[in-house]
Structures are given as C-alpha cells and as structure tokens.
Amino acid sequence: MPMRNLLFYLATVLIWGSTWIGIKLQLGSVAPIVSVAYRFLLAALILLAWCRIRRLPMRFSLRDHGFIFLQGVLLFGCNYLLFYIAELYIASGLAAVIFSTIVVMNILNGALFLKTPIDSRVVIGAALGLAGIVLVFHHEIAAFSLADEGFRGALICVVATLFASLGNIVSARNQMNSLPIIQTNAFGMGYGALVMVLAALATSTPFTFDPSPAYVGSLVYLALFGSVIAFGCYLSLIGSIGADRAAYSTLLFPIVALTISTIWEDYRWSIVAAAGVGLILLGNLFILQRRRLPVRKG
C-alpha cells in the first residue's frame, strides 16, 4: 500500500476510534441534543467554506435536497443523538463495538432497499456478530431488566446504528444519482444540525455552552477531525483502493476505542468480553471478504 494511502488509512482508524471518548467528554452540563447540534453546525460551516473556496457546484433540485435532508437527519442527527445518550449508560468503547455491526446492517439494508444480492456469508457473519454482542454484554443480558442501564445503553446503540445504516443507504442512493459527496455532506450536516436545534426548541431544552477546555476541545476535535477530516480520508481511500478494502477500517476502530476506554474509563476486560469482540470482528471480516471465483485451466 502506498505511503499516502497508509497514512489515510491510519488516520481514519485512529480518528474514528478516538471519537467515542470525545463524545464522552461532551456529556455533562450541555444536553446531548444541543452538543450534536453544535458539532454538526460547526462541521457544516467548515465544509461549506471549503466548497466555496474550491468553487464546487452547490445547486441541487428540490428533490435532491429532500434526499440530502433525509441523509442528514439519519446520519448526522438521530444517529449521533442516540449515541450521545447511550454513552450516559455504557462505556464509549462498548458503543464503538456495537457500531461495528453496521457492516451487517448495511448489507441487509442494501438488499432490502437497493436490491443488492446477499449470500451465505452474510448469514454466517451476522450470526458471529450477534454471538459476539451476546458475549460482550452477557452480564446485562443475564440480569435482563428494562431498568438496567447497561442493557438500555446497548439497546439505544443498536437503534442508533440502524439509523446510521439507513443513512448510509440513502447516501449510496444519492451517489448512484450522481450527487457529489462533499457537497451532500456539507448540506446534510447542516440539515442534521437544524433538526437537532428544532427538536431542542420543541422540547424546551436549554442551549447552554460549556467553556471548559475539555468540552471546547472535544467539540472542535469531533467537528473538524471526526466529521470532516476522517470522512475526507475515508472517501480518498475509496477512490484509490476501493470501497471494499477501505471498509476494513471499521473493523479496527472498535479496538482503538476499547483500548482508550480501558485507560480513560477503567473498562475491565474479561476473557468472555475479549472473545465477544473477536467474534464481532471475525463476523464483519467474514462478510467483507469477497467470494473467490474458481480459476479455469486451459
């Protein structure tokens, strides 16, 4: 792999793997819905400024804006709001592990909405991933209760991942209709932030701001690195090495997140939890591998 691609790959893994602890630092005096609005408003402004500097075309039809709006609400609104809420109950690393199942959801949702064919690898990979989640959260599952915070956080993460997957499907639809990624992300992040602002107003959520270095620093990091640069690196990888190979980064950043969670949040590993993480990553890896075609001789 050329050095440029290797740097982009490492940047994607390290940035997205570390954004989970950044989200944790956002929780506190500012309501999650307001923090999400701040993050994507800042990210949208950065991307819109970049589009203007590069003089990228920004005119789209009303129908196109409708699908960009849907992408923004799912991918940059509801998805992140639920993850911010979930991290009130569970460690950030565990949230990242659950999010890694988006590979399974993307394939299933792609088959449902985009008519993408699936094979037995999807069924086997999904089974491995679900078995891994059961192992990671075996304590919460054994002590099943709707009032249990661990189970509640895990369930919220699953729903958040589903929203993210649906947002990816809408994004794939937009790209199939020749909508440029950078501009759609710029508008989509703006729409996501706008919906969060309206939802906060509708629920009388106060728009407070935490001027502490931890909050401001994590906000800038999440907006600039997590929402702008990481996506730029990832999209560059797709163009240079292909979407299938670039997607392997999603298998690695949960490990980065759990490592950081071990240091920052005193997350304690167990043999069962480690085996669960291994099954989740193995299941996703199994799904991402292409079926090898037989080579004809003669």
C-alpha positions as CSV (number, residue, x, y, z in Angstrom):
1,M,0.0,0.0,0.0
2,P,1.5,3.4,-1.0
3,M,2.5,5.6,1.9
4,R,-0.2,8.2,1.2
5,N,-2.9,5.5,1.4
6,L,-1.4,4.0,4.5
7,L,-1.4,7.4,6.2
8,F,-5.1,8.0,5.2
9,Y,-6.0,4.5,6.5
10,L,-4.3,5.0,9.8
11,A,-5.8,8.5,10.2
12,T,-9.3,7.0,9.6
13,V,-8.8,4.2,12.1
14,L,-7.3,6.4,14.8
15,I,-9.6,9.4,14.4
16,W,-12.9,7.4,14.3
17,G,-11.6,5.0,17.0
18,S,-10.9,8.0,19.3
19,T,-14.1,10.0,18.6
20,W,-16.0,7.8,21.1
21,I,-14.1,9.2,24.1
22,G,-14.6,12.6,22.5
23,I,-18.3,12.1,22.7
24,K,-17.9,11.1,26.4
25,L,-16.2,14.4,27.1
26,Q,-19.2,16.2,25.6
27,L,-21.6,14.8,28.2
28,G,-22.3,16.9,31.3
29,S,-23.8,20.3,31.6
30,V,-24.8,20.6,27.9
31,A,-27.7,18.5,26.8
32,P,-26.8,15.8,24.2
33,I,-29.1,17.1,21.6
34,V,-27.5,20.6,21.9
35,S,-24.0,19.1,21.7
36,V,-24.9,17.2,18.5
37,A,-26.3,20.5,17.0
38,Y,-23.1,22.4,17.9
39,R,-20.9,19.6,16.4
40,F,-22.6,19.4,13.0
41,L,-23.3,23.1,12.7
42,L,-19.6,23.7,13.1
43,A,-18.7,20.8,10.7
44,A,-21.2,22.0,8.1
45,L,-19.8,25.6,8.2
46,I,-16.3,24.2,7.7
47,L,-17.4,22.1,4.7
48,L,-19.5,24.9,3.2
49,A,-16.5,27.2,3.5
50,W,-14.3,24.6,1.8
51,C,-16.9,24.2,-1.0
52,R,-16.9,28.0,-1.5
53,I,-13.1,28.2,-1.6
54,R,-12.9,25.4,-4.1
55,R,-15.9,26.8,-6.0
56,L,-17.6,23.5,-6.0
57,P,-21.1,23.4,-7.6
58,M,-23.8,23.8,-4.9
59,R,-27.0,23.9,-6.9
60,F,-29.4,21.0,-6.5
61,S,-33.0,20.3,-7.3
62,L,-35.7,20.3,-4.6
63,R,-36.0,16.5,-4.9
64,D,-32.2,16.2,-4.4
65,H,-32.4,18.4,-1.3
66,G,-35.1,16.1,0.0
67,F,-32.8,13.1,-0.1
68,I,-29.9,15.1,1.2
69,F,-32.1,16.2,4.1
70,L,-33.1,12.5,4.8
71,Q,-29.4,11.5,4.8
72,G,-28.5,14.4,7.2
73,V,-31.3,13.6,9.7
74,L,-30.5,9.9,9.8
75,L,-26.7,10.0,9.6
76,F,-25.8,13.4,11.3
77,G,-28.8,13.8,13.5
78,C,-30.7,10.9,15.0
79,N,-27.8,8.5,14.8
80,Y,-25.4,10.7,16.8
81,L,-28.0,12.0,19.3
82,L,-28.8,8.4,20.3
83,F,-25.1,7.5,20.6
84,Y,-24.5,10.6,22.9
85,I,-27.4,9.4,25.0
86,A,-26.2,5.8,25.1
87,E,-22.8,6.8,26.4
88,L,-24.6,8.1,29.5
89,Y,-25.1,4.4,30.4
90,I,-22.3,2.4,28.8
91,A,-18.5,2.8,28.1
92,S,-17.6,4.5,24.9
93,G,-15.6,1.5,23.7
94,L,-18.6,-0.8,24.0
95,A,-20.6,1.7,22.0
96,A,-18.0,1.5,19.3
97,V,-18.1,-2.3,19.3
98,I,-21.8,-2.3,18.7
99,F,-21.5,0.3,16.0
100,S,-19.1,-2.1,14.1
101,T,-22.2,-4.2,13.4
102,I,-23.2,-1.6,10.9
103,V,-21.4,-3.7,8.3
104,V,-24.0,-6.4,8.8
105,M,-26.9,-3.8,8.8
106,N,-25.6,-2.2,5.6
107,I,-25.6,-5.4,3.7
108,L,-29.1,-6.4,4.9
109,N,-30.5,-2.9,4.3
110,G,-28.7,-2.8,0.9
111,A,-30.5,-6.0,-0.1
112,L,-33.8,-4.6,1.1
113,F,-33.7,-1.1,-0.3
114,L,-31.1,-1.3,-3.1
115,K,-31.8,-4.9,-4.2
116,T,-28.1,-5.8,-3.6
117,P,-27.8,-9.7,-3.6
118,I,-26.6,-11.4,-0.5
119,D,-25.1,-14.9,0.0
120,S,-24.5,-17.3,2.8
121,R,-21.5,-15.2,4.0
122,V,-23.9,-12.6,5.3
123,V,-25.9,-15.1,7.3
124,I,-22.8,-16.6,8.9
125,G,-21.2,-13.2,9.5
126,A,-24.3,-11.8,11.1
127,A,-24.6,-14.9,13.4
128,L,-21.0,-14.4,14.5
129,G,-21.5,-10.7,15.2
130,L,-24.7,-11.3,17.2
131,A,-23.0,-14.0,19.2
132,G,-20.2,-11.5,19.9
133,I,-22.6,-8.9,21.2
134,V,-24.2,-11.5,23.5
135,L,-20.8,-12.3,25.0
136,V,-19.7,-8.7,25.4
137,F,-23.0,-7.9,27.2
138,H,-23.5,-11.2,28.9
139,H,-23.8,-9.6,32.3
140,E,-26.5,-7.2,31.2
141,I,-28.4,-10.0,29.3
142,A,-28.2,-12.4,32.2
143,A,-29.7,-9.7,34.5
144,F,-32.3,-8.6,32.0
145,S,-34.3,-5.6,33.1
146,L,-35.7,-2.7,31.3
147,A,-34.4,-0.6,34.1
148,D,-30.9,-1.8,33.8
149,E,-28.6,1.0,32.5
150,G,-26.2,-1.3,30.6
151,F,-29.0,-3.0,28.7
152,R,-30.7,0.3,28.0
153,G,-27.4,1.8,26.6
154,A,-26.8,-1.2,24.4
155,L,-30.3,-1.1,23.0
156,I,-30.0,2.6,22.2
157,C,-26.7,1.9,20.5
158,V,-28.4,-0.8,18.3
159,V,-31.1,1.7,17.3
160,A,-28.5,4.4,16.6
161,T,-26.5,2.0,14.4
162,L,-29.7,1.2,12.5
163,F,-30.2,4.9,11.8
164,A,-26.6,5.2,10.7
165,S,-27.0,2.3,8.4
166,L,-30.2,3.7,6.8
167,G,-28.3,7.0,6.4
168,N,-25.6,5.1,4.5
169,I,-28.2,3.6,2.3
170,V,-29.6,7.0,1.5
171,S,-26.0,8.2,0.8
172,A,-25.5,5.3,-1.5
173,R,-28.7,6.2,-3.3
174,N,-27.5,9.8,-3.6
175,Q,-24.2,8.8,-5.1
176,M,-25.9,6.5,-7.5
177,N,-27.8,9.6,-8.7
178,S,-24.5,11.5,-9.2
179,L,-24.8,13.7,-6.2
180,P,-21.3,14.8,-5.1
181,I,-20.2,13.5,-1.6
182,I,-18.6,16.6,-0.2
183,Q,-21.5,18.9,-1.0
184,T,-24.1,16.5,0.1
185,N,-22.2,16.0,3.4
186,A,-22.0,19.8,3.8
187,F,-25.7,20.3,3.3
188,G,-26.6,17.0,5.2
189,M,-24.6,18.0,8.3
190,G,-26.4,21.4,8.2
191,Y,-29.8,19.8,7.9
192,G,-28.9,17.4,10.7
193,A,-27.9,20.3,13.0
194,L,-31.0,22.2,12.1
195,V,-33.3,19.3,13.0
196,M,-31.5,19.0,16.3
197,V,-32.0,22.7,17.0
198,L,-35.7,22.5,16.2
199,A,-36.1,19.4,18.4
200,A,-34.3,21.1,21.2
201,L,-36.6,24.1,20.9
202,A,-39.7,21.9,20.7
203,T,-38.7,20.1,23.9
204,S,-37.7,23.3,25.7
205,T,-34.1,22.1,26.0
206,P,-31.8,25.0,27.2
207,F,-29.0,26.0,24.8
208,T,-26.2,26.1,27.3
209,F,-22.5,26.0,26.5
210,D,-19.6,24.7,28.5
211,P,-16.5,26.9,28.0
212,S,-14.2,24.3,29.7
213,P,-11.1,23.2,27.7
214,A,-12.4,19.6,27.7
215,Y,-15.8,20.5,26.2
216,V,-14.5,23.0,23.6
217,G,-11.5,20.8,22.7
218,S,-13.7,17.7,22.2
219,L,-16.2,19.8,20.2
220,V,-13.6,21.1,17.8
221,Y,-12.0,17.6,17.5
222,L,-15.3,15.9,16.8
223,A,-16.4,18.6,14.2
224,L,-13.0,19.1,12.4
225,F,-11.4,15.7,12.7
226,G,-14.2,13.3,13.4
227,S,-16.8,14.8,11.0
228,V,-14.6,16.5,8.3
229,I,-11.1,15.1,8.0
230,A,-11.9,11.4,8.8
231,F,-14.6,11.4,6.1
232,G,-12.2,13.1,3.7
233,C,-9.5,10.4,4.3
234,Y,-12.0,7.6,4.1
235,L,-13.5,8.9,0.8
236,S,-10.0,9.3,-0.6
237,L,-9.3,5.7,0.3
238,I,-12.5,4.6,-1.5
239,G,-11.3,6.4,-4.7
240,S,-7.8,4.9,-4.5
241,I,-8.0,1.4,-3.1
242,G,-11.8,0.6,-3.5
243,A,-14.7,0.7,-1.1
244,D,-14.3,-3.0,0.0
245,R,-10.7,-2.5,1.2
246,A,-11.4,0.9,2.7
247,A,-14.2,-0.6,4.8
248,Y,-11.7,-2.7,6.7
249,S,-11.1,0.4,8.8
250,T,-14.5,-0.1,10.5
251,L,-13.1,-3.4,11.8
252,L,-10.2,-1.8,13.6
253,F,-11.5,1.4,15.2
254,P,-13.6,-0.5,17.9
255,I,-10.3,-2.0,19.1
256,V,-8.8,1.5,19.3
257,A,-11.9,2.7,21.1
258,L,-11.9,-0.1,23.7
259,T,-8.2,0.5,24.3
260,I,-8.8,4.1,25.0
261,S,-11.8,3.2,27.1
262,T,-9.6,0.9,29.2
263,I,-7.3,3.8,30.0
264,W,-9.9,6.6,30.4
265,E,-12.9,4.9,31.8
266,D,-11.4,1.9,33.7
267,Y,-13.1,-0.5,31.4
268,R,-12.1,-4.0,32.6
269,W,-11.5,-6.7,30.1
270,S,-12.6,-10.3,30.6
271,I,-11.9,-13.4,28.6
272,V,-15.6,-13.6,27.7
273,A,-15.7,-9.9,26.5
274,A,-12.5,-10.3,24.6
275,A,-13.9,-13.4,22.9
276,G,-17.1,-11.4,22.1
277,V,-15.1,-8.6,20.4
278,G,-13.2,-11.2,18.5
279,L,-16.4,-12.8,17.2
280,I,-17.8,-9.4,16.1
281,L,-14.6,-8.5,14.2
282,L,-14.4,-12.0,12.7
283,G,-18.0,-11.8,11.6
284,N,-17.5,-8.5,9.9
285,L,-14.3,-9.7,8.3
286,F,-16.0,-12.8,7.0
287,I,-18.7,-10.6,5.4
288,L,-16.3,-8.2,3.8
289,Q,-14.2,-10.9,2.1
290,R,-15.1,-11.4,-1.5
291,R,-16.0,-14.8,-2.7
292,R,-13.2,-16.2,-4.7
293,L,-14.1,-17.4,-8.2
294,P,-12.7,-20.7,-9.5
295,V,-9.8,-20.3,-12.0
296,R,-10.4,-22.2,-15.2
297,K,-7.4,-24.0,-16.7
298,G,-6.8,-24.4,-20.4
